[in-house]
Amino acid sequence: MNLFLAPIQGMTIAGYRNAFARHFGNIDAYYTPFISSSEVDKVNNLLLKDILPEYNDPAVKLVPQLLGNDGAQFKAFACAISDIGYHEINWNIGCPYPTVTKKKKGSGILQHPDMIKKVLDTACSDSSYTVTVKMRLGWDKLEEGMRVMDVLNDYPLGGVIIHARTGIQMYEGHVDLEEFETLAASCKHEVTYNGDIFTHDDFLRISSRLPFIKNFMLGRGALSDPFLPTVIKGQTVSDANKISIVREFHNEIFNYYKCKLSGDKHLCDKMKEFWYYMHVHLDKDGKYMKKIKKCHRTSEYLELVNQIFHSNS
Ligand SMILES: Cc1cc2nc3c(=O)[nH]c(=O)nc-3n(C[C@H](O)[C@H](O)[C@H](O)COP(=O)(O)O)c2cc1C
């Protein structure tokens, strides 16, 4: 069984992935947040910064992700990415945000299997990399996903990750395991399940409902409880150790952003995103989160963090 860390734009960037791997691990591959392949004329290292080897621990298996709807641009980016040492390139056709979908990108392309075919004709014409796809059940219905899968089955893809929601659902409502099963059964590539695994029980329920699935991608669940992959892989960590490990992880992320961002406000704002996920288990009633949200000074922020860890130890 393989566990993958889902891309979460703004969160799972190089510093986060490196720290996650060092403190928690048990992730077989880390998918990067998308790099847009269509906003520029030429690939440059600034766009690829997050995946450059100098910022990424070589022990962390990384899969760069591209977002776009033009095969030539995809291929140009994919070749540049393969030149720096990556052999799997993931194509995002699942992003549900309107700024993306109204341009027929992300899940906005799921209603256009003809466009997907055109992109893949070019994207898959270079053997220096393998394309994998991250998609949803459809834009607003399964039939769309099924038509897309007919197209995907014609190409030598390395695998398909399916988030078990439609595009219009965004992140709301329930994942649909029955529709996932139908779509996965129509796929001739290796399938990865993604969606709403927040606890070990969620994993046991979903994996026993889908016994043919060997790959699972964890997103918000792993960001809220970074020990989740460890527990799923059958290892235990004592509660006493957990808090000190999370504290070290927090400090590493904090120091990473302290070097990158200028000014207390930017740093506090960034750390709010970290606690948006992390408070779920460490600040269950949201008492500290409320204060962190209002915080603009790092001295005040660090005092609150101190209180959170103290209240959990
Ligand atoms: C804030 C946010 C940013 C995301 N950014 C990306 C992204 O860059 N690429 C991508 O493929 N999916 C992205 N996703 C979707 C996740 O990778 C994942 O598919 C989704 O959260 C469902 O999995 P989960 O229920 O395990 O979190 C994002 C999700 C959220 C909430």
The ligand as an ORCA input file, in Angstrom:
! r2SCAN-3c Opt
* xyz 0 1
  C      -6.426     25.042     -0.056
  C      -6.300     23.880     -1.007
  C      -5.353     23.927     -2.029
  C      -5.229     22.857     -2.934
  N      -4.269     22.910     -3.922
  C      -4.189     21.856     -4.817
  C      -3.204     21.854     -5.869
  O      -2.365     22.750     -6.013
  N      -3.210     20.795     -6.724
  C      -4.105     19.739     -6.597
  O      -4.067     18.807     -7.381
  N      -5.003     19.728     -5.606
  C      -5.065     20.732     -4.724
  N      -5.967     20.681     -3.709
  C      -6.808     19.468     -3.555
  C      -6.110     18.422     -2.653
  O      -4.913     17.974     -3.234
  C      -7.031     17.211     -2.415
  O      -7.356     16.655     -3.652
  C      -8.308     17.609     -1.675
  O      -8.016     18.397     -0.536
  C      -9.097     16.362     -1.250
  O      -8.312     15.525     -0.444
  P      -8.436     15.546      1.172
  O      -9.898     15.367      1.488
  O      -7.568     14.396      1.613
  O      -7.954     16.876      1.623
  C      -6.094     21.724     -2.797
  C      -7.025     21.687     -1.753
  C      -7.141     22.740     -0.856
  C      -8.153     22.650      0.255
*
